[in-house]
């Protein structure tokens, strides 16, 4: 089931909503779990999972002194 990120316009809380594609098409109007406001909007995010040739998830190195050239 897809996970959608929402943000509250009142308290700026970011939260997740699990919903089917059918529920999403019908229109989601989630309530903020922190302040219970219905004034929320969906945050558009991009997810990326890399898999190696054996199907295992691949980790990318983080930024930092040992990250090497081309980082950040």
mmCIF file as Biopython writes it, N, C-alpha, C and O atoms, coordinates in Angstrom:
data_model
#
loop_
_atom_site.group_PDB
_atom_site.id
_atom_site.type_symbol
_atom_site.label_atom_id
_atom_site.label_alt_id
_atom_site.label_comp_id
_atom_site.label_asym_id
_atom_site.label_entity_id
_atom_site.label_seq_id
_atom_site.pdbx_PDB_ins_code
_atom_site.Cartn_x
_atom_site.Cartn_y
_atom_site.Cartn_z
_atom_site.occupancy
_atom_site.B_iso_or_equiv
_atom_site.auth_seq_id
_atom_site.auth_asym_id
_atom_site.pdbx_PDB_model_num
ATOM 1   N N  . UNK A ? 1  ? 0.854   -1.166  0.000  1.0 0.0 1  A 1 
ATOM 2   C CA . UNK A ? 1  ? 0.000   0.000   0.000  1.0 0.0 1  A 1 
ATOM 3   C C  . UNK A ? 1  ? 0.906   1.237   0.000  1.0 0.0 1  A 1 
ATOM 4   O O  . UNK A ? 1  ? 1.826   1.329   0.813  1.0 0.0 1  A 1 
ATOM 5   N N  . UNK A ? 2  ? 0.654   2.176   -0.897 1.0 0.0 2  A 1 
ATOM 6   C CA . UNK A ? 2  ? 1.498   3.378   -0.957 1.0 0.0 2  A 1 
ATOM 7   C C  . UNK A ? 2  ? 1.400   4.233   0.304  1.0 0.0 2  A 1 
ATOM 8   O O  . UNK A ? 2  ? 0.387   4.242   1.003  1.0 0.0 2  A 1 
ATOM 9   N N  . UNK A ? 3  ? 2.481   4.944   0.564  1.0 0.0 3  A 1 
ATOM 10  C CA . UNK A ? 3  ? 2.547   5.871   1.691  1.0 0.0 3  A 1 
ATOM 11  C C  . UNK A ? 3  ? 2.675   7.279   1.116  1.0 0.0 3  A 1 
ATOM 12  O O  . UNK A ? 3  ? 3.532   7.536   0.271  1.0 0.0 3  A 1 
ATOM 13  N N  . UNK A ? 4  ? 1.819   8.186   1.578  1.0 0.0 4  A 1 
ATOM 14  C CA . UNK A ? 4  ? 1.823   9.562   1.122  1.0 0.0 4  A 1 
ATOM 15  C C  . UNK A ? 4  ? 2.235   10.471  2.277  1.0 0.0 4  A 1 
ATOM 16  O O  . UNK A ? 4  ? 1.791   10.282  3.410  1.0 0.0 4  A 1 
ATOM 17  N N  . UNK A ? 5  ? 3.078   11.451  1.992  1.0 0.0 5  A 1 
ATOM 18  C CA . UNK A ? 5  ? 3.516   12.418  3.001  1.0 0.0 5  A 1 
ATOM 19  C C  . UNK A ? 5  ? 2.630   13.650  2.936  1.0 0.0 5  A 1 
ATOM 20  O O  . UNK A ? 5  ? 2.371   14.182  1.856  1.0 0.0 5  A 1 
ATOM 21  N N  . UNK A ? 6  ? 2.168   14.098  4.090  1.0 0.0 6  A 1 
ATOM 22  C CA . UNK A ? 6  ? 1.342   15.288  4.195  1.0 0.0 6  A 1 
ATOM 23  C C  . UNK A ? 6  ? 1.963   16.234  5.199  1.0 0.0 6  A 1 
ATOM 24  O O  . UNK A ? 6  ? 2.730   15.818  6.067  1.0 0.0 6  A 1 
ATOM 25  N N  . UNK A ? 7  ? 1.625   17.526  5.076  1.0 0.0 7  A 1 
ATOM 26  C CA . UNK A ? 7  ? 2.066   18.518  6.045  1.0 0.0 7  A 1 
ATOM 27  C C  . UNK A ? 7  ? 0.866   19.357  6.456  1.0 0.0 7  A 1 
ATOM 28  O O  . UNK A ? 7  ? 0.015   19.698  5.635  1.0 0.0 7  A 1 
ATOM 29  N N  . UNK A ? 8  ? 0.815   19.679  7.731  1.0 0.0 8  A 1 
ATOM 30  C CA . UNK A ? 8  ? -0.251  20.496  8.289  1.0 0.0 8  A 1 
ATOM 31  C C  . UNK A ? 8  ? 0.064   21.971  8.044  1.0 0.0 8  A 1 
ATOM 32  O O  . UNK A ? 8  ? 1.192   22.413  8.262  1.0 0.0 8  A 1 
ATOM 33  N N  . UNK A ? 9  ? -0.921  22.721  7.596  1.0 0.0 9  A 1 
ATOM 34  C CA . UNK A ? 9  ? -0.737  24.153  7.367  1.0 0.0 9  A 1 
ATOM 35  C C  . UNK A ? 9  ? -0.802  24.954  8.666  1.0 0.0 9  A 1 
ATOM 36  O O  . UNK A ? 9  ? -0.376  26.108  8.699  1.0 0.0 9  A 1 
ATOM 37  N N  . UNK A ? 10 ? -1.325  24.361  9.727  1.0 0.0 10 A 1 
ATOM 38  C CA . UNK A ? 10 ? -1.444  25.067  11.004 1.0 0.0 10 A 1 
ATOM 39  C C  . UNK A ? 10 ? -0.195  24.931  11.868 1.0 0.0 10 A 1 
ATOM 40  O O  . UNK A ? 10 ? 0.357   25.930  12.328 1.0 0.0 10 A 1 
ATOM 41  N N  . UNK A ? 11 ? 0.251   23.687  12.088 1.0 0.0 11 A 1 
ATOM 42  C CA . UNK A ? 11 ? 1.393   23.464  12.998 1.0 0.0 11 A 1 
ATOM 43  C C  . UNK A ? 11 ? 2.647   22.972  12.270 1.0 0.0 11 A 1 
ATOM 44  O O  . UNK A ? 11 ? 3.692   22.785  12.894 1.0 0.0 11 A 1 
ATOM 45  N N  . UNK A ? 12 ? 2.548   22.761  10.948 1.0 0.0 12 A 1 
ATOM 46  C CA . UNK A ? 12 ? 3.667   22.354  10.103 1.0 0.0 12 A 1 
ATOM 47  C C  . UNK A ? 12 ? 4.168   20.930  10.360 1.0 0.0 12 A 1 
ATOM 48  O O  . UNK A ? 12 ? 5.250   20.563  9.903  1.0 0.0 12 A 1 
ATOM 49  N N  . UNK A ? 13 ? 3.393   20.135  11.081 1.0 0.0 13 A 1 
ATOM 50  C CA . UNK A ? 13 ? 3.728   18.730  11.318 1.0 0.0 13 A 1 
ATOM 51  C C  . UNK A ? 13 ? 3.734   17.982  9.986  1.0 0.0 13 A 1 
ATOM 52  O O  . UNK A ? 13 ? 2.840   18.175  9.163  1.0 0.0 13 A 1 
ATOM 53  N N  . UNK A ? 14 ? 4.729   17.138  9.773  1.0 0.0 14 A 1 
ATOM 54  C CA . UNK A ? 14 ? 4.789   16.269  8.595  1.0 0.0 14 A 1 
ATOM 55  C C  . UNK A ? 14 ? 4.439   14.869  9.060  1.0 0.0 14 A 1 
ATOM 56  O O  . UNK A ? 14 ? 4.979   14.386  10.055 1.0 0.0 14 A 1 
ATOM 57  N N  . UNK A ? 15 ? 3.532   14.212  8.340  1.0 0.0 15 A 1 
ATOM 58  C CA . UNK A ? 15 ? 3.093   12.879  8.736  1.0 0.0 15 A 1 
ATOM 59  C C  . UNK A ? 15 ? 2.786   12.038  7.503  1.0 0.0 15 A 1 
ATOM 60  O O  . UNK A ? 15 ? 2.624   12.559  6.399  1.0 0.0 15 A 1 
ATOM 61  N N  . UNK A ? 16 ? 2.712   10.736  7.714  1.0 0.0 16 A 1 
ATOM 62  C CA . UNK A ? 16 ? 2.467   9.787   6.629  1.0 0.0 16 A 1 
ATOM 63  C C  . UNK A ? 16 ? 1.040   9.273   6.666  1.0 0.0 16 A 1 
ATOM 64  O O  . UNK A ? 16 ? 0.443   9.120   7.732  1.0 0.0 16 A 1 
ATOM 65  N N  . UNK A ? 17 ? 0.505   9.008   5.483  1.0 0.0 17 A 1 
ATOM 66  C CA . UNK A ? 17 ? -0.823  8.418   5.348  1.0 0.0 17 A 1 
ATOM 67  C C  . UNK A ? 17 ? -0.696  7.230   4.405  1.0 0.0 17 A 1 
ATOM 68  O O  . UNK A ? 17 ? -0.186  7.364   3.293  1.0 0.0 17 A 1 
ATOM 69  N N  . UNK A ? 18 ? -1.158  6.077   4.850  1.0 0.0 18 A 1 
ATOM 70  C CA . UNK A ? 18 ? -1.206  4.890   3.996  1.0 0.0 18 A 1 
ATOM 71  C C  . UNK A ? 18 ? -2.592  4.819   3.383  1.0 0.0 18 A 1 
ATOM 72  O O  . UNK A ? 18 ? -3.597  4.883   4.090  1.0 0.0 18 A 1 
ATOM 73  N N  . UNK A ? 19 ? -2.641  4.687   2.064  1.0 0.0 19 A 1 
ATOM 74  C CA . UNK A ? 19 ? -3.924  4.632   1.374  1.0 0.0 19 A 1 
ATOM 75  C C  . UNK A ? 19 ? -3.761  3.865   0.067  1.0 0.0 19 A 1 
ATOM 76  O O  . UNK A ? 19 ? -2.691  3.874   -0.542 1.0 0.0 19 A 1 
ATOM 77  N N  . UNK A ? 20 ? -4.821  3.210   -0.351 1.0 0.0 20 A 1 
ATOM 78  C CA . UNK A ? 20 ? -4.801  2.517   -1.632 1.0 0.0 20 A 1 
ATOM 79  C C  . UNK A ? 20 ? -4.874  3.555   -2.751 1.0 0.0 20 A 1 
ATOM 80  O O  . UNK A ? 20 ? -5.192  4.719   -2.505 1.0 0.0 20 A 1 
ATOM 81  N N  . UNK A ? 21 ? -4.580  3.130   -3.976 1.0 0.0 21 A 1 
ATOM 82  C CA . UNK A ? 21 ? -4.697  4.033   -5.113 1.0 0.0 21 A 1 
ATOM 83  C C  . UNK A ? 21 ? -6.143  4.486   -5.282 1.0 0.0 21 A 1 
ATOM 84  O O  . UNK A ? 21 ? -6.407  5.627   -5.658 1.0 0.0 21 A 1 
ATOM 85  N N  . UNK A ? 22 ? -7.067  3.586   -5.001 1.0 0.0 22 A 1 
ATOM 86  C CA . UNK A ? 22 ? -8.494  3.921   -5.115 1.0 0.0 22 A 1 
ATOM 87  C C  . UNK A ? 22 ? -8.869  5.011   -4.104 1.0 0.0 22 A 1 
ATOM 88  O O  . UNK A ? 22 ? -9.583  5.956   -4.441 1.0 0.0 22 A 1 
ATOM 89  N N  . UNK A ? 23 ? -8.386  4.876   -2.869 1.0 0.0 23 A 1 
ATOM 90  C CA . UNK A ? 23 ? -8.648  5.894   -1.849 1.0 0.0 23 A 1 
ATOM 91  C C  . UNK A ? 23 ? -8.018  7.236   -2.255 1.0 0.0 23 A 1 
ATOM 92  O O  . UNK A ? 23 ? -8.618  8.293   -2.057 1.0 0.0 23 A 1 
ATOM 93  N N  . UNK A ? 24 ? -6.813  7.184   -2.818 1.0 0.0 24 A 1 
ATOM 94  C CA . UNK A ? 24 ? -6.123  8.396   -3.252 1.0 0.0 24 A 1 
ATOM 95  C C  . UNK A ? 24 ? -6.900  9.099   -4.358 1.0 0.0 24 A 1 
ATOM 96  O O  . UNK A ? 24 ? -7.054  10.320  -4.338 1.0 0.0 24 A 1 
ATOM 97  N N  . UNK A ? 25 ? -7.391  8.318   -5.328 1.0 0.0 25 A 1 
ATOM 98  C CA . UNK A ? 25 ? -8.167  8.886   -6.424 1.0 0.0 25 A 1 
ATOM 99  C C  . UNK A ? 25 ? -9.467  9.516   -5.939 1.0 0.0 25 A 1 
ATOM 100 O O  . UNK A ? 25 ? -9.935  10.496  -6.518 1.0 0.0 25 A 1 
ATOM 101 N N  . UNK A ? 26 ? -10.051 8.962   -4.881 1.0 0.0 26 A 1 
ATOM 102 C CA . UNK A ? 26 ? -11.299 9.492   -4.326 1.0 0.0 26 A 1 
ATOM 103 C C  . UNK A ? 26 ? -11.057 10.796  -3.570 1.0 0.0 26 A 1 
ATOM 104 O O  . UNK A ? 26 ? -11.998 11.541  -3.298 1.0 0.0 26 A 1 
ATOM 105 N N  . UNK A ? 27 ? -9.796  11.072  -3.232 1.0 0.0 27 A 1 
ATOM 106 C CA . UNK A ? 27 ? -9.447  12.306  -2.533 1.0 0.0 27 A 1 
ATOM 107 C C  . UNK A ? 27 ? -9.170  12.066  -1.065 1.0 0.0 27 A 1 
ATOM 108 O O  . UNK A ? 27 ? -10.062 11.681  -0.309 1.0 0.0 27 A 1 
ATOM 109 N N  . UNK A ? 28 ? -7.947  12.292  -0.669 1.0 0.0 28 A 1 
ATOM 110 C CA . UNK A ? 28 ? -7.559  12.142  0.725  1.0 0.0 28 A 1 
ATOM 111 C C  . UNK A ? 28 ? -7.662  13.491  1.424  1.0 0.0 28 A 1 
ATOM 112 O O  . UNK A ? 28 ? -7.187  14.500  0.903  1.0 0.0 28 A 1 
ATOM 113 N N  . UNK A ? 29 ? -8.267  13.513  2.578  1.0 0.0 29 A 1 
ATOM 114 C CA . UNK A ? 29 ? -8.340  14.710  3.406  1.0 0.0 29 A 1 
ATOM 115 C C  . UNK A ? 29 ? -7.965  14.326  4.837  1.0 0.0 29 A 1 
ATOM 116 O O  . UNK A ? 29 ? -8.811  14.326  5.731  1.0 0.0 29 A 1 
ATOM 117 N N  . UNK A ? 30 ? -6.673  13.994  5.043  1.0 0.0 30 A 1 
ATOM 118 C CA . UNK A ? 30 ? -6.265  13.518  6.368  1.0 0.0 30 A 1 
ATOM 119 C C  . UNK A ? 30 ? -6.247  14.621  7.412  1.0 0.0 30 A 1 
ATOM 120 O O  . UNK A ? 30 ? -6.093  15.803  7.105  1.0 0.0 30 A 1 
ATOM 121 N N  . UNK A ? 31 ? -6.409  14.196  8.642  1.0 0.0 31 A 1 
ATOM 122 C CA . UNK A ? 31 ? -6.360  15.095  9.792  1.0 0.0 31 A 1 
ATOM 123 C C  . UNK A ? 31 ? -4.962  15.036  10.384 1.0 0.0 31 A 1 
ATOM 124 O O  . UNK A ? 31 ? -4.370  13.962  10.485 1.0 0.0 31 A 1 
ATOM 125 N N  . UNK A ? 32 ? -4.440  16.177  10.771 1.0 0.0 32 A 1 
ATOM 126 C CA . UNK A ? 32 ? -3.127  16.240  11.391 1.0 0.0 32 A 1 
ATOM 127 C C  . UNK A ? 32 ? -3.148  15.468  12.713 1.0 0.0 32 A 1 
ATOM 128 O O  . UNK A ? 32 ? -4.027  15.705  13.542 1.0 0.0 32 A 1 
ATOM 129 N N  . UNK A ? 33 ? -2.213  14.563  12.925 1.0 0.0 33 A 1 
ATOM 130 C CA . UNK A ? 33 ? -2.191  13.806  14.179 1.0 0.0 33 A 1 
ATOM 131 C C  . UNK A ? 33 ? -1.770  14.650  15.388 1.0 0.0 33 A 1 
ATOM 132 O O  . UNK A ? 33 ? -2.014  14.261  16.530 1.0 0.0 33 A 1 
ATOM 133 N N  . UNK A ? 34 ? -1.142  15.796  15.141 1.0 0.0 34 A 1 
ATOM 134 C CA . UNK A ? 34 ? -0.657  16.634  16.244 1.0 0.0 34 A 1 
ATOM 135 C C  . UNK A ? 34 ? -1.726  17.630  16.716 1.0 0.0 34 A 1 
ATOM 136 O O  . UNK A ? 34 ? -2.021  17.706  17.908 1.0 0.0 34 A 1 
ATOM 137 N N  . UNK A ? 35 ? -2.311  18.402  15.766 1.0 0.0 35 A 1 
ATOM 138 C CA . UNK A ? 35 ? -3.251  19.448  16.179 1.0 0.0 35 A 1 
ATOM 139 C C  . UNK A ? 35 ? -4.679  19.186  15.690 1.0 0.0 35 A 1 
ATOM 140 O O  . UNK A ? 35 ? -5.592  19.960  15.981 1.0 0.0 35 A 1 
ATOM 141 N N  . UNK A ? 36 ? -4.864  18.099  14.950 1.0 0.0 36 A 1 
ATOM 142 C CA . UNK A ? 36 ? -6.174  17.658  14.451 1.0 0.0 36 A 1 
ATOM 143 C C  . UNK A ? 36 ? -6.799  18.593  13.417 1.0 0.0 36 A 1 
ATOM 144 O O  . UNK A ? 36 ? -8.005  18.534  13.177 1.0 0.0 36 A 1 
ATOM 145 N N  . UNK A ? 37 ? -5.996  19.443  12.814 1.0 0.0 37 A 1 
ATOM 146 C CA . UNK A ? 37 ? -6.485  20.320  11.754 1.0 0.0 37 A 1 
ATOM 147 C C  . UNK A ? 37 ? -6.728  19.494  10.489 1.0 0.0 37 A 1 
ATOM 148 O O  . UNK A ? 37 ? -6.029  18.512  10.241 1.0 0.0 37 A 1 
ATOM 149 N N  . UNK A ? 38 ? -7.712  19.894  9.699  1.0 0.0 38 A 1 
ATOM 150 C CA . UNK A ? 38 ? -7.970  19.263  8.408  1.0 0.0 38 A 1 
ATOM 151 C C  . UNK A ? 38 ? -7.297  20.054  7.288  1.0 0.0 38 A 1 
ATOM 152 O O  . UNK A ? 38 ? -7.405  19.695  6.115  1.0 0.0 38 A 1 
ATOM 153 N N  . UNK A ? 39 ? -6.600  21.134  7.658  1.0 0.0 39 A 1 
ATOM 154 C CA . UNK A ? 39 ? -5.900  21.949  6.668  1.0 0.0 39 A 1 
ATOM 155 C C  . UNK A ? 39 ? -4.519  21.355  6.420  1.0 0.0 39 A 1 
ATOM 156 O O  . UNK A ? 39 ? -3.520  21.816  6.972  1.0 0.0 39 A 1 
ATOM 157 N N  . UNK A ? 40 ? -4.482  20.323  5.578  1.0 0.0 40 A 1 
ATOM 158 C CA . UNK A ? 40 ? -3.251  19.621  5.273  1.0 0.0 40 A 1 
ATOM 159 C C  . UNK A ? 40 ? -3.077  19.551  3.762  1.0 0.0 40 A 1 
ATOM 160 O O  . UNK A ? 40 ? -4.041  19.677  3.007  1.0 0.0 40 A 1 
ATOM 161 N N  . UNK A ? 41 ? -1.854  19.350  3.339  1.0 0.0 41 A 1 
ATOM 162 C CA . UNK A ? 41 ? -1.597  19.188  1.914  1.0 0.0 41 A 1 
ATOM 163 C C  . UNK A ? 41 ? -0.540  18.117  1.721  1.0 0.0 41 A 1 
ATOM 164 O O  . UNK A ? 41 ? 0.283   17.861  2.600  1.0 0.0 41 A 1 
ATOM 165 N N  . UNK A ? 42 ? -0.584  17.496  0.544  1.0 0.0 42 A 1 
ATOM 166 C CA . UNK A ? 42 ? 0.361   16.436  0.244  1.0 0.0 42 A 1 
ATOM 167 C C  . UNK A ? 42 ? 1.696   17.032  -0.159 1.0 0.0 42 A 1 
ATOM 168 O O  . UNK A ? 42 ? 1.764   17.943  -0.985 1.0 0.0 42 A 1 
ATOM 169 N N  . UNK A ? 43 ? 2.753   16.506  0.435  1.0 0.0 43 A 1 
ATOM 170 C CA . UNK A ? 43 ? 4.114   16.887  0.062  1.0 0.0 43 A 1 
ATOM 171 C C  . UNK A ? 43 ? 4.571   15.895  -0.997 1.0 0.0 43 A 1 
ATOM 172 O O  . UNK A ? 43 ? 4.462   14.683  -0.812 1.0 0.0 43 A 1 
ATOM 173 N N  . UNK A ? 44 ? 5.071   16.403  -2.083 1.0 0.0 44 A 1 
ATOM 174 C CA . UNK A ? 44 ? 5.559   15.535  -3.150 1.0 0.0 44 A 1 
ATOM 175 C C  . UNK A ? 44 ? 7.000   15.151  -2.829 1.0 0.0 44 A 1 
ATOM 176 O O  . UNK A ? 44 ? 7.859   16.014  -2.643 1.0 0.0 44 A 1 
ATOM 177 N N  . UNK A ? 45 ? 7.248   13.859  -2.767 1.0 0.0 45 A 1 
ATOM 178 C CA . UNK A ? 45 ? 8.585   13.350  -2.471 1.0 0.0 45 A 1 
ATOM 179 C C  . UNK A ? 45 ? 8.971   12.339  -3.529 1.0 0.0 45 A 1 
ATOM 180 O O  . UNK A ? 45 ? 8.117   11.784  -4.220 1.0 0.0 45 A 1 
ATOM 181 N N  . UNK A ? 46 ? 10.226  12.114  -3.644 1.0 0.0 46 A 1 
ATOM 182 C CA . UNK A ? 46 ? 10.724  11.114  -4.584 1.0 0.0 46 A 1 
ATOM 183 C C  . UNK A ? 46 ? 11.467  10.057  -3.787 1.0 0.0 46 A 1 
ATOM 184 O O  . UNK A ? 46 ? 12.302  10.377  -2.940 1.0 0.0 46 A 1 
ATOM 185 N N  . UNK A ? 47 ? 11.164  8.817   -4.056 1.0 0.0 47 A 1 
ATOM 186 C CA . UNK A ? 47 ? 11.840  7.722   -3.388 1.0 0.0 47 A 1 
ATOM 187 C C  . UNK A ? 47 ? 12.678  6.953   -4.398 1.0 0.0 47 A 1 
ATOM 188 O O  . UNK A ? 47 ? 12.296  6.811   -5.559 1.0 0.0 47 A 1 
ATOM 189 N N  . UNK A ? 48 ? 13.798  6.471   -3.952 1.0 0.0 48 A 1 
ATOM 190 C CA . UNK A ? 48 ? 14.688  5.746   -4.837 1.0 0.0 48 A 1 
ATOM 191 C C  . UNK A ? 48 ? 15.324  4.620   -4.058 1.0 0.0 48 A 1 
ATOM 192 O O  . UNK A ? 48 ? 15.953  4.843   -3.023 1.0 0.0 48 A 1 
ATOM 193 N N  . UNK A ? 49 ? 15.159  3.405   -4.558 1.0 0.0 49 A 1 
ATOM 194 C CA . UNK A ? 49 ? 15.805  2.246   -3.965 1.0 0.0 49 A 1 
ATOM 195 C C  . UNK A ? 49 ? 16.653  1.624   -5.052 1.0 0.0 49 A 1 
ATOM 196 O O  . UNK A ? 49 ? 16.141  1.218   -6.095 1.0 0.0 49 A 1 
ATOM 197 N N  . UNK A ? 50 ? 17.939  1.548   -4.810 1.0 0.0 50 A 1 
ATOM 198 C CA . UNK A ? 50 ? 18.851  0.926   -5.763 1.0 0.0 50 A 1 
ATOM 199 C C  . UNK A ? 50 ? 19.059  -0.523  -5.370 1.0 0.0 50 A 1 
ATOM 200 O O  . UNK A ? 50 ? 19.187  -0.849  -4.190 1.0 0.0 50 A 1 
ATOM 201 N N  . UNK A ? 51 ? 19.093  -1.385  -6.368 1.0 0.0 51 A 1 
ATOM 202 C CA . UNK A ? 51 ? 19.317  -2.805  -6.122 1.0 0.0 51 A 1 
ATOM 203 C C  . UNK A ? 51 ? 20.498  -3.274  -6.965 1.0 0.0 51 A 1 
ATOM 204 O O  . UNK A ? 51 ? 20.650  -2.889  -8.124 1.0 0.0 51 A 1 
ATOM 205 N N  . UNK A ? 52 ? 21.318  -4.105  -6.360 1.0 0.0 52 A 1 
ATOM 206 C CA . UNK A ? 52 ? 22.433  -4.681  -7.074 1.0 0.0 52 A 1 
ATOM 207 C C  . UNK A ? 52 ? 21.969  -5.807  -7.990 1.0 0.0 52 A 1 
ATOM 208 O O  . UNK A ? 52 ? 20.783  -6.135  -8.018 1.0 0.0 52 A 1 
ATOM 209 N N  . UNK A ? 53 ? 22.872  -6.387  -8.721 1.0 0.0 53 A 1 
ATOM 210 C CA . UNK A ? 53 ? 22.518  -7.452  -9.657 1.0 0.0 53 A 1 
ATOM 211 C C  . UNK A ? 53 ? 21.971  -8.686  -8.945 1.0 0.0 53 A 1 
ATOM 212 O O  . UNK A ? 53 ? 21.277  -9.494  -9.562 1.0 0.0 53 A 1 
ATOM 213 N N  . UNK A ? 54 ? 22.273  -8.845  -7.652 1.0 0.0 54 A 1 
ATOM 214 C CA . UNK A ? 54 ? 21.753  -9.983  -6.894 1.0 0.0 54 A 1 
ATOM 215 C C  . UNK A ? 54 ? 20.428  -9.660  -6.207 1.0 0.0 54 A 1 
ATOM 216 O O  . UNK A ? 54 ? 19.892  -10.495 -5.478 1.0 0.0 54 A 1 
ATOM 217 N N  . UNK A ? 55 ? 19.890  -8.450  -6.434 1.0 0.0 55 A 1 
ATOM 218 C CA . UNK A ? 55 ? 18.611  -8.065  -5.859 1.0 0.0 55 A 1 
ATOM 219 C C  . UNK A ? 55 ? 18.710  -7.411  -4.495 1.0 0.0 55 A 1 
ATOM 220 O O  . UNK A ? 55 ? 17.694  -7.000  -3.934 1.0 0.0 55 A 1 
ATOM 221 N N  . UNK A ? 56 ? 19.913  -7.306  -3.951 1.0 0.0 56 A 1 
ATOM 222 C CA . UNK A ? 56 ? 20.083  -6.711  -2.629 1.0 0.0 56 A 1 
ATOM 223 C C  . UNK A ? 56 ? 20.088  -5.186  -2.739 1.0 0.0 56 A 1 
ATOM 224 O O  . UNK A ? 56 ? 20.540  -4.633  -3.742 1.0 0.0 56 A 1 
ATOM 225 N N  . UNK A ? 57 ? 19.587  -4.514  -1.710 1.0 0.0 57 A 1 
ATOM 226 C CA . UNK A ? 57 ? 19.628  -3.053  -1.686 1.0 0.0 57 A 1 
ATOM 227 C C  . UNK A ? 57 ? 21.076  -2.582  -1.679 1.0 0.0 57 A 1 
ATOM 228 O O  . UNK A ? 57 ? 21.936  -3.213  -1.066 1.0 0.0 57 A 1 
ATOM 229 N N  . UNK A ? 58 ? 21.340  -1.483  -2.355 1.0 0.0 58 A 1 
ATOM 230 C CA . UNK A ? 58 ? 22.671  -0.907  -2.443 1.0 0.0 58 A 1 
ATOM 231 C C  . UNK A ? 58 ? 22.676  0.398   -1.673 1.0 0.0 58 A 1 
ATOM 232 O O  . UNK A ? 58 ? 21.805  1.243   -1.878 1.0 0.0 58 A 1 
ATOM 233 N N  . UNK A ? 59 ? 23.637  0.572   -0.797 1.0 0.0 59 A 1 
ATOM 234 C CA . UNK A ? 59 ? 23.773  1.811   -0.036 1.0 0.0 59 A 1 
ATOM 235 C C  . UNK A ? 59 ? 24.722  2.747   -0.764 1.0 0.0 59 A 1 
ATOM 236 O O  . UNK A ? 59 ? 25.751  2.328   -1.294 1.0 0.0 59 A 1 
ATOM 237 N N  . UNK A ? 60 ? 24.358  4.015   -0.779 1.0 0.0 60 A 1 
ATOM 238 C CA . UNK A ? 60 ? 25.249  5.012   -1.338 1.0 0.0 60 A 1 
ATOM 239 C C  . UNK A ? 60 ? 26.012  5.654   -0.194 1.0 0.0 60 A 1 
ATOM 240 O O  . UNK A ? 60 ? 25.453  5.858   0.884  1.0 0.0 60 A 1 
ATOM 241 N N  . UNK A ? 61 ? 27.292  5.980   -0.414 1.0 0.0 61 A 1 
ATOM 242 C CA . UNK A ? 61 ? 28.053  6.604   0.657  1.0 0.0 61 A 1 
ATOM 243 C C  . UNK A ? 61 ? 27.502  7.983   0.967  1.0 0.0 61 A 1 
ATOM 244 O O  . UNK A ? 61 ? 27.035  8.690   0.074  1.0 0.0 61 A 1 
ATOM 245 N N  . UNK A ? 62 ? 27.557  8.358   2.226  1.0 0.0 62 A 1 
ATOM 246 C CA . UNK A ? 62 ? 27.116  9.689   2.632  1.0 0.0 62 A 1 
ATOM 247 C C  . UNK A ? 62 ? 28.203  10.709  2.410  1.0 0.0 62 A 1 
ATOM 248 O O  . UNK A ? 62 ? 29.331  10.353  2.070  1.0 0.0 62 A 1 
ATOM 249 N N  . UNK A ? 63 ? 27.886  11.948  2.594  1.0 0.0 63 A 1 
ATOM 250 C CA . UNK A ? 63 ? 28.875  13.010  2.467  1.0 0.0 63 A 1 
ATOM 251 C C  . UNK A ? 63 ? 29.728  13.065  3.726  1.0 0.0 63 A 1 
ATOM 252 O O  . UNK A ? 63 ? 29.288  12.695  4.814  1.0 0.0 63 A 1 
ATOM 253 N N  . UNK A ? 64 ? 30.926  13.524  3.557  1.0 0.0 64 A 1 
ATOM 254 C CA . UNK A ? 64 ? 31.833  13.638  4.678  1.0 0.0 64 A 1 
ATOM 255 C C  . UNK A ? 64 ? 33.256  13.570  4.211  1.0 0.0 64 A 1 
ATOM 256 O O  . UNK A ? 64 ? 33.505  13.478  3.009  1.0 0.0 64 A 1 
ATOM 257 N N  . UNK A ? 65 ? 34.195  13.613  5.121  1.0 0.0 65 A 1 
ATOM 258 C CA . UNK A ? 65 ? 35.598  13.660  4.727  1.0 0.0 65 A 1 
ATOM 259 C C  . UNK A ? 65 ? 36.067  12.405  3.991  1.0 0.0 65 A 1 
ATOM 260 O O  . UNK A ? 65 ? 37.012  12.480  3.205  1.0 0.0 65 A 1 
ATOM 261 N N  . UNK A ? 66 ? 35.438  11.263  4.224  1.0 0.0 66 A 1 
ATOM 262 C CA . UNK A ? 66 ? 35.860  10.019  3.587  1.0 0.0 66 A 1 
ATOM 263 C C  . UNK A ? 66 ? 34.998  9.648   2.389  1.0 0.0 66 A 1 
ATOM 264 O O  . UNK A ? 66 ? 35.134  8.549   1.852  1.0 0.0 66 A 1 
ATOM 265 N N  . UNK A ? 67 ? 34.112  10.547  1.958  1.0 0.0 67 A 1 
ATOM 266 C CA . UNK A ? 67 ? 33.164  10.227  0.898  1.0 0.0 67 A 1 
ATOM 267 C C  . UNK A ? 67 ? 33.796  10.168  -0.481 1.0 0.0 67 A 1 
ATOM 268 O O  . UNK A ? 67 ? 33.295  9.462   -1.357 1.0 0.0 67 A 1 
ATOM 269 N N  . UNK A ? 68 ? 34.863  10.879  -0.688 1.0 0.0 68 A 1 
ATOM 270 C CA . UNK A ? 68 ? 35.545  10.843  -1.980 1.0 0.0 68 A 1 
ATOM 271 C C  . UNK A ? 68 ? 35.054  11.924  -2.916 1.0 0.0 68 A 1 
ATOM 272 O O  . UNK A ? 68 ? 34.186  12.720  -2.558 1.0 0.0 68 A 1 
ATOM 273 N N  . UNK A ? 69 ? 35.615  11.953  -4.130 1.0 0.0 69 A 1 
ATOM 274 C CA . UNK A ? 69 ? 35.278  13.007  -5.086 1.0 0.0 69 A 1 
ATOM 275 C C  . UNK A ? 69 ? 33.845  12.849  -5.608 1.0 0.0 69 A 1 
ATOM 276 O O  . UNK A ? 69 ? 33.308  11.745  -5.687 1.0 0.0 69 A 1 
ATOM 277 N N  . UNK A ? 70 ? 33.256  13.975  -5.954 1.0 0.0 70 A 1 
ATOM 278 C CA . UNK A ? 70 ? 31.912  13.960  -6.530 1.0 0.0 70 A 1 
ATOM 279 C C  . UNK A ? 70 ? 30.777  13.920  -5.521 1.0 0.0 70 A 1 
ATOM 280 O O  . UNK A ? 70 ? 29.606  13.898  -5.901 1.0 0.0 70 A 1 
ATOM 281 N N  . UNK A ? 71 ? 31.111  13.912  -4.256 1.0 0.0 71 A 1 
ATOM 282 C CA . UNK A ? 71 ? 30.067  13.871  -3.236 1.0 0.0 71 A 1 
ATOM 283 C C  . UNK A ? 71 ? 29.595  15.277  -2.941 1.0 0.0 71 A 1 
ATOM 284 O O  . UNK A ? 71 ? 30.400  16.202  -2.828 1.0 0.0 71 A 1 
ATOM 285 N N  . UNK A ? 72 ? 28.320  15.431  -2.820 1.0 0.0 72 A 1 
ATOM 286 C CA . UNK A ? 72 ? 27.683  16.702  -2.453 1.0 0.0 72 A 1 
ATOM 287 C C  . UNK A ? 72 ? 28.077  17.795  -3.390 1.0 0.0 72 A 1 
ATOM 288 O O  . UNK A ? 72 ? 27.634  18.933  -3.233 1.0 0.0 72 A 1 
#
